[in-house]
Amino acid sequence: MLHITSRNPSLQTPTNKLAISLILADFLMMTKTWLLVVNAFAGGPILGTTGCIAFASLGTQAGLVQIWTITIISLDRANAIHYPIVKSKRFTHIQVLICVGTIWVITSVFSMAPIFGWNQYVSEAYFLGCSFDTWSHEFWDQAYVYTLMVFGYFIPLMIICMSYLKIYWFTRQSRQCVLNHMRQIQSQLLDSGKKDQEHESSFTEATLNGNGPTGHSVLYSDQYAEEFLRKTLEKEKCLARMALFIIGVWIVTWTPYAVIAMLQEHGLGYWISPGISLTALTLAKCSSIVNTFIYGLRLPHFKKHVNQILPWLNSPSQSKSSVKGGMPLDLRKGPPLNSKKRVLKGRRRQEPKIDASVKGDLSNSNSKTTSKTQHVSVSEIRIQQVQKNLEIEQAKFEELCQAIEVRPVDLSSFVVVHLSAVLL
């Protein structure tokens, strides 16, 4: 993903810069994960105290950067939905760089604090990994653990939940506003239809029966409203699944580690076996794989470039051919040709001679037909205006959903990747 972003300037947006920060944190987390496997085969830490401190400090910084970058991404998505047009409410490149720089600096301070005496790094989980000390009952050691729990777990979790709930609530409100606008248009059509019926009584019966132009426009708007409602409900369901999926992944990957740390801090760590501690540690490490899938490879603009680099990942789909029956599309509707390959020319039609009396009757009938045609054309213009307004509203709603990249979650790929990481 770093390679794709660096080679495509169109992907270097403020939101994607947050994704790059998350990818760097995931890469930092994965660069030290190999040490768990090596320690498992060696039966203990092979790098000694220095390796334990490096392992723990890198893990602490990478985990905190992941957590707060995901939090900022949730805020950016909420702003994209709530302010889809007002650019001043969105994150700019400078603001994103300030946020990313602040996150990395503050997390570096927290990761280096145990090295300088505020808490300390100790071994955990069969001496395969290292982390900050949660067994100590000294005041400053406990203060460090509680600070990490508050600013590294509870506050980000609250912000993420509130952001995605805000997205879902605003999406429902926008759907209700669109439906109210549709009802208002329908009432305006009915009012204008009544006025036209008073002006043109010949269309009254047809309009009331749904056969006239106004009746057709109301029926058409009803059908369009039902179709729009069905599509928006599908979008809302997909959005709800996405929000539950993201929050659920957060809880599954980080909650076990936080719960074990708090139990050990309160003197209840003897209930926890080293195997459970190792499982919680592995889930926290797997967050780097899950984050790459959720906030990177799943997105359409990244997936398109990944498919270009790795074409064997494309799903087999056959595009429609522009040639049918061996003849190009632009020649299939050409004029007929004779045996000498010349265009056949049609004869001119001779206009019949009409008497003066017949012409007078035809002119009177044409004037009546013209008035009715004008009435129908006005109704057709109203129908076109209704269709245009509803299409604009639907386009706005789809832009809101696309702003947060609403797509169905590919659970099968996620399960395969996650299980393979856990087995490793």
C-alpha positions as CSV (number, residue, x, y, z in Angstrom):
1,M,0.0,0.0,0.0
2,L,2.9,2.3,0.6
3,H,4.2,1.6,-2.9
4,I,0.7,2.2,-4.4
5,T,0.3,5.5,-2.6
6,S,3.8,6.8,-3.4
7,R,3.3,6.1,-7.1
8,N,-0.2,7.6,-7.5
9,P,-0.6,11.3,-6.6
10,S,-4.4,11.0,-6.8
11,L,-4.3,8.8,-3.7
12,Q,-2.3,11.2,-1.6
13,T,-5.4,12.8,0.1
14,P,-5.6,13.8,3.7
15,T,-7.6,10.7,4.6
16,N,-5.1,8.4,2.8
17,K,-2.3,10.1,4.7
18,L,-4.0,8.9,7.9
19,A,-4.1,5.4,6.4
20,I,-0.4,5.7,5.6
21,S,0.3,6.5,9.3
22,L,-1.7,3.4,10.2
23,I,0.2,1.3,7.7
24,L,3.5,2.4,9.2
25,A,2.4,1.5,12.7
26,D,1.2,-1.9,11.4
27,F,4.5,-2.5,9.7
28,L,6.4,-1.5,12.9
29,M,4.2,-4.0,14.8
30,M,4.9,-6.8,12.4
31,T,8.7,-6.2,12.3
32,K,9.0,-7.3,15.9
33,T,6.4,-10.1,15.8
34,W,9.0,-12.6,14.4
35,L,10.7,-12.4,17.8
36,L,7.7,-14.2,19.4
37,V,8.2,-17.2,17.1
38,V,12.0,-17.2,17.6
39,N,11.6,-17.1,21.4
40,A,9.0,-19.9,21.3
41,F,11.5,-22.2,19.5
42,A,14.4,-21.1,21.7
43,G,12.4,-21.6,24.9
44,G,12.9,-18.0,26.2
45,P,14.2,-14.6,25.2
46,I,17.2,-14.9,23.0
47,L,18.1,-11.2,22.9
48,G,18.2,-10.7,26.7
49,T,17.2,-7.5,28.5
50,T,18.0,-5.2,25.7
51,G,15.9,-7.2,23.3
52,C,13.0,-7.3,25.8
53,I,13.1,-3.5,26.2
54,A,13.2,-2.9,22.4
55,F,10.4,-5.4,21.8
56,A,8.2,-3.8,24.5
57,S,8.9,-0.1,23.5
58,L,8.2,-0.8,19.8
59,G,5.0,-2.7,20.6
60,T,3.8,0.1,22.9
61,Q,4.4,2.8,20.4
62,A,3.0,0.9,17.5
63,G,-0.2,-0.1,19.4
64,L,-0.9,3.4,20.6
65,V,-0.3,4.9,17.1
66,Q,-2.7,2.3,15.7
67,I,-5.4,3.1,18.3
68,W,-5.2,6.9,17.9
69,T,-4.9,6.8,14.1
70,I,-8.1,4.7,13.9
71,T,-9.7,7.2,16.2
72,I,-8.8,10.1,13.9
73,I,-10.0,8.2,10.9
74,S,-13.4,7.7,12.5
75,L,-13.6,11.4,13.2
76,D,-12.7,12.2,9.6
77,R,-15.4,9.8,8.3
78,A,-18.0,11.4,10.6
79,N,-17.0,14.9,9.3
80,A,-17.2,13.6,5.7
81,I,-20.8,12.5,6.3
82,H,-22.0,15.5,8.4
83,Y,-20.3,18.1,6.2
84,P,-20.1,16.6,2.7
85,I,-19.9,20.0,0.9
86,V,-18.3,22.3,3.5
87,K,-14.6,21.8,2.9
88,S,-13.6,24.0,5.9
89,K,-15.0,21.3,8.2
90,R,-12.8,18.6,6.7
91,F,-9.3,17.7,7.6
92,T,-6.7,19.5,5.4
93,H,-3.2,18.2,4.5
94,I,-1.6,20.4,7.2
95,Q,-4.1,19.4,9.9
96,V,-3.5,15.7,9.1
97,L,0.3,16.2,9.2
98,I,-0.1,17.9,12.6
99,C,-2.3,15.2,14.0
100,V,0.0,12.4,12.7
101,G,3.1,14.2,14.0
102,T,1.5,14.8,17.4
103,I,0.4,11.1,17.7
104,W,3.9,9.8,16.9
105,V,5.6,12.2,19.3
106,I,3.3,11.6,22.3
107,T,3.4,7.8,21.8
108,S,7.2,7.9,21.6
109,V,7.2,9.7,25.0
110,F,4.9,7.0,26.5
111,S,6.9,4.2,25.0
112,M,10.2,5.6,26.3
113,A,8.8,6.5,29.8
114,P,9.5,3.0,31.3
115,I,13.1,3.1,30.1
116,F,13.6,6.3,32.2
117,G,11.9,5.1,35.4
118,W,8.2,5.5,35.0
119,N,7.2,1.9,35.3
120,Q,9.4,-0.8,33.7
121,Y,9.3,-3.4,30.9
122,V,9.1,-7.1,32.1
123,S,8.6,-10.5,30.4
124,E,5.1,-11.9,29.9
125,A,3.4,-15.0,28.4
126,Y,5.9,-17.8,28.9
127,F,8.7,-15.3,28.6
128,L,8.0,-15.0,24.9
129,G,7.2,-11.3,24.9
130,C,7.7,-8.2,26.9
131,S,5.4,-5.4,28.1
132,F,5.0,-2.8,30.8
133,D,4.8,-4.0,34.4
134,T,1.2,-4.6,35.5
135,W,2.1,-6.6,38.6
136,S,3.7,-3.7,40.5
137,H,1.6,-2.0,43.2
138,E,3.7,1.1,43.5
139,F,1.8,4.4,42.9
140,W,3.7,5.6,39.9
141,D,3.7,2.2,38.2
142,Q,0.0,2.0,38.7
143,A,-0.4,5.6,37.5
144,Y,1.3,4.7,34.2
145,V,-1.0,1.7,33.6
146,Y,-4.1,3.6,34.4
147,T,-3.0,6.5,32.1
148,L,-2.5,4.0,29.3
149,M,-5.9,2.4,29.9
150,V,-7.7,5.7,30.0
151,F,-6.0,7.5,27.0
152,G,-5.2,4.3,25.1
153,Y,-8.4,2.3,25.4
154,F,-11.5,3.9,27.0
155,I,-11.3,7.4,25.4
156,P,-10.6,6.1,21.8
157,L,-13.3,3.5,22.2
158,M,-15.8,6.1,23.2
159,I,-14.8,8.4,20.3
160,I,-15.0,5.6,17.7
161,C,-18.5,4.4,18.9
162,M,-19.8,8.0,19.0
163,S,-18.4,8.7,15.5
164,Y,-20.0,5.7,13.8
165,L,-23.3,6.1,15.7
166,K,-23.3,9.7,14.5
167,I,-22.7,8.5,10.9
168,Y,-25.6,6.0,11.1
169,W,-27.9,8.6,12.7
170,F,-27.2,11.2,10.1
171,T,-27.7,8.8,7.3
172,R,-31.2,7.9,8.7
173,Q,-32.0,11.6,9.0
174,S,-30.9,12.3,5.5
175,R,-33.2,9.6,4.2
176,Q,-36.1,11.1,6.2
177,C,-35.4,14.5,4.7
178,V,-35.4,13.1,1.2
179,L,-38.7,11.3,1.8
180,N,-40.2,14.5,3.1
181,H,-39.0,16.4,0.0
182,M,-40.6,13.7,-2.2
183,R,-43.9,14.1,-0.3
184,Q,-43.7,17.8,-0.8
185,I,-43.2,17.4,-4.5
186,Q,-46.1,15.1,-4.8
187,S,-48.4,17.5,-3.0
188,Q,-47.3,20.3,-5.3
189,L,-48.0,18.1,-8.3
190,L,-51.5,17.4,-7.0
191,D,-52.2,21.1,-6.4
192,S,-51.0,22.0,-9.8
193,G,-53.0,19.2,-11.3
194,K,-56.2,20.5,-9.6
195,K,-55.5,23.9,-11.1
196,D,-55.0,22.4,-14.6
197,Q,-58.2,20.4,-14.2
198,E,-60.2,23.6,-13.6
199,H,-58.6,25.2,-16.7
200,E,-59.0,22.1,-18.9
201,S,-62.1,20.1,-17.9
202,S,-61.6,17.5,-20.7
203,F,-58.7,16.1,-18.7
204,T,-60.5,15.8,-15.4
205,E,-61.8,12.2,-15.6
206,A,-58.5,10.9,-17.0
207,T,-56.5,12.6,-14.3
208,L,-58.6,11.3,-11.5
209,N,-58.4,7.8,-12.9
210,G,-54.6,8.0,-13.0
211,N,-54.6,8.1,-16.9
212,G,-53.9,11.8,-17.3
213,P,-50.5,13.5,-17.2
214,T,-50.8,14.7,-13.6
215,G,-51.9,11.2,-12.5
216,H,-49.0,9.6,-14.3
217,S,-46.6,12.0,-12.7
218,V,-47.8,11.3,-9.2
219,L,-47.7,7.5,-9.9
220,Y,-44.2,7.9,-11.3
221,S,-43.0,9.8,-8.3
222,D,-44.5,7.2,-6.0
223,Q,-42.7,4.4,-7.8
224,Y,-39.5,6.4,-7.7
225,A,-39.9,7.1,-4.0
226,E,-40.3,3.4,-3.3
227,E,-37.2,2.5,-5.3
228,F,-35.2,5.2,-3.5
229,L,-36.4,4.0,-0.1
230,R,-35.4,0.4,-0.9
231,K,-31.9,1.5,-2.0
232,T,-31.4,3.7,1.0
233,L,-32.5,0.9,3.4
234,E,-29.9,-1.4,1.8
235,K,-27.3,1.3,2.3
236,E,-28.3,1.8,5.9
237,K,-28.0,-2.0,6.6
238,C,-24.6,-2.1,5.0
239,L,-23.5,0.9,7.0
240,A,-24.8,-0.6,10.2
241,R,-22.9,-3.9,9.5
242,M,-19.7,-1.9,8.7
243,A,-19.9,0.1,12.0
244,L,-20.6,-3.1,14.0
245,F,-17.8,-4.8,12.2
246,I,-15.2,-2.1,12.9
247,I,-16.2,-1.7,16.6
248,G,-16.4,-5.5,17.0
249,V,-12.8,-5.9,15.6
250,W,-11.6,-3.2,18.0
251,I,-13.2,-4.9,21.0
252,V,-11.9,-8.4,20.0
253,T,-8.3,-7.3,19.4
254,W,-7.7,-5.0,22.3
255,T,-10.2,-5.8,25.0
256,P,-8.6,-9.1,26.2
257,Y,-5.2,-7.4,26.6
258,A,-6.7,-4.5,28.5
259,V,-8.8,-6.8,30.8
260,I,-5.8,-8.9,31.7
261,A,-3.7,-5.8,32.4
262,M,-6.4,-4.4,34.8
263,L,-6.8,-7.8,36.5
264,Q,-3.1,-8.0,37.1
265,E,-3.1,-4.5,38.3
266,H,-5.7,-5.3,41.0
267,G,-4.0,-8.4,42.2
268,L,-6.2,-10.9,40.4
269,G,-3.6,-12.0,37.8
270,Y,-3.2,-15.4,39.4
271,W,-6.5,-16.4,37.8
272,I,-5.0,-15.9,34.4
273,S,-2.8,-18.7,32.9
274,P,0.2,-17.9,30.6
275,G,-1.7,-19.4,27.7
276,I,-4.5,-16.9,28.1
277,S,-2.0,-14.1,28.3
278,L,-0.3,-15.3,25.1
279,T,-3.7,-15.5,23.3
280,A,-4.4,-11.8,24.3
281,L,-1.0,-10.8,23.1
282,T,-1.5,-12.6,19.8
283,L,-4.8,-10.9,19.2
284,A,-3.2,-7.5,19.8
285,K,-0.5,-8.3,17.3
286,C,-3.1,-9.5,14.7
287,S,-4.7,-6.0,14.8
288,S,-2.0,-4.9,12.3
289,I,-3.3,-7.5,9.8
290,V,-6.9,-6.6,10.4
291,N,-6.3,-2.8,10.1
292,T,-4.6,-3.2,6.7
293,F,-7.6,-5.2,5.5
294,I,-10.3,-2.8,6.8
295,Y,-8.7,0.6,6.2
296,G,-6.7,-0.2,3.1
297,L,-7.1,-3.2,0.8
298,R,-10.9,-3.3,1.2
299,L,-11.3,0.3,-0.2
300,P,-12.1,0.5,-3.9
301,H,-9.5,3.0,-5.0
302,F,-6.7,0.9,-3.4
303,K,-8.2,-2.4,-4.6
304,K,-8.1,-1.2,-8.2
305,H,-4.4,-0.5,-8.1
306,V,-3.7,-3.7,-6.2
307,N,-5.5,-5.6,-9.0
308,Q,-3.3,-3.8,-11.6
309,I,-0.1,-4.9,-9.8
310,L,-1.4,-8.4,-9.0
311,P,-3.7,-9.3,-11.9
312,W,-4.3,-12.9,-10.7
313,L,-6.4,-11.5,-7.8
314,N,-9.0,-10.2,-10.3
315,S,-12.3,-12.1,-10.3
316,P,-13.0,-13.7,-13.7
317,S,-15.6,-11.5,-15.4
318,Q,-16.2,-11.1,-19.1
319,S,-16.7,-7.6,-20.4
320,K,-19.4,-7.1,-23.0
321,S,-18.0,-7.0,-26.5
322,S,-18.6,-4.0,-28.8
323,V,-19.0,-6.3,-31.8
324,K,-22.0,-8.5,-32.5
325,G,-22.1,-10.9,-35.4
326,G,-18.8,-9.7,-36.7
327,M,-20.0,-6.2,-37.4
328,P,-19.1,-3.1,-35.5
329,L,-21.8,-1.3,-33.6
330,D,-21.6,1.9,-35.6
331,L,-22.3,0.0,-38.9
332,R,-25.2,-2.2,-37.8
333,K,-27.7,0.6,-38.2
334,G,-26.5,1.9,-41.5
335,P,-28.7,2.4,-44.6
336,P,-29.5,-0.6,-46.8
337,L,-27.3,-1.3,-49.8
338,N,-28.4,-2.8,-53.2
339,S,-26.4,-5.3,-55.2
340,K,-24.3,-2.5,-56.7
341,K,-23.4,-1.3,-53.1
342,R,-25.2,2.0,-53.6
343,V,-27.5,3.6,-51.1
344,L,-31.1,3.1,-51.9
345,K,-32.9,6.4,-52.4
346,G,-36.6,6.6,-51.4
347,R,-39.1,8.2,-53.7
348,R,-40.6,11.5,-52.7
349,R,-44.1,11.3,-51.4
350,Q,-46.7,13.2,-53.3
351,E,-48.8,15.4,-51.1
352,P,-52.6,15.0,-51.8
353,K,-54.6,18.0,-52.9
354,I,-57.0,19.2,-50.3
355,D,-60.1,21.5,-50.7
356,A,-60.4,24.8,-48.9
357,S,-63.3,23.6,-46.7
358,V,-61.4,20.5,-45.7
359,K,-58.4,22.8,-44.8
360,G,-60.6,24.9,-42.6
361,D,-61.8,21.9,-40.6
362,L,-58.3,20.6,-40.3
363,S,-57.1,24.0,-39.0
364,N,-59.8,24.0,-36.3
365,S,-59.0,20.5,-35.2
366,N,-55.3,21.2,-35.2
367,S,-55.8,24.2,-32.9
368,K,-57.7,22.0,-30.4
369,T,-55.0,19.4,-30.6
370,T,-52.4,22.0,-30.1
371,S,-54.0,23.2,-26.9
372,K,-54.2,19.7,-25.6
373,T,-50.6,19.0,-26.7
374,Q,-49.4,22.1,-24.8
375,H,-51.2,20.9,-21.7
376,V,-49.5,17.5,-22.0
377,S,-46.1,19.1,-22.7
378,V,-46.4,21.1,-19.5
379,S,-47.2,18.0,-17.5
380,E,-44.3,16.2,-19.1
381,I,-42.0,19.1,-18.1
382,R,-43.3,18.7,-14.5
383,I,-42.5,15.0,-14.6
384,Q,-39.0,15.8,-15.9
385,Q,-38.5,18.3,-13.1
386,V,-39.6,15.8,-10.5
387,Q,-37.3,13.2,-11.9
388,K,-34.4,15.6,-11.9
389,N,-35.0,16.7,-8.3
390,L,-35.3,13.1,-7.1
391,E,-32.1,12.1,-9.0
392,I,-30.3,15.0,-7.4
393,E,-31.4,14.0,-3.9
394,Q,-30.4,10.4,-4.6
395,A,-27.0,11.5,-5.9
396,K,-26.4,13.5,-2.7
397,F,-27.3,10.5,-0.6
398,E,-25.0,8.2,-2.6
399,E,-22.2,10.7,-2.2
400,L,-22.7,10.6,1.6
401,C,-22.3,6.8,1.5
402,Q,-19.3,6.9,-0.8
403,A,-17.6,9.5,1.4
404,I,-17.0,6.7,4.0
405,E,-16.5,4.0,1.4
406,V,-19.6,1.9,2.3
407,R,-19.0,-1.5,0.9
408,P,-20.1,-5.0,2.0
409,V,-17.6,-6.6,4.3
410,D,-15.8,-9.6,2.8
411,L,-16.0,-11.8,5.9
412,S,-14.6,-14.9,4.2
413,S,-11.3,-13.2,3.4
414,F,-11.1,-11.6,6.8
415,V,-11.6,-15.0,8.6
416,V,-9.0,-16.7,6.4
417,V,-6.4,-14.0,7.0
418,H,-7.2,-13.7,10.7
419,L,-7.1,-17.5,11.3
420,S,-3.8,-17.9,9.5
421,A,-2.3,-15.1,11.6
422,V,-3.5,-16.7,14.8
423,L,-2.1,-20.1,13.7
424,L,1.3,-18.5,13.0
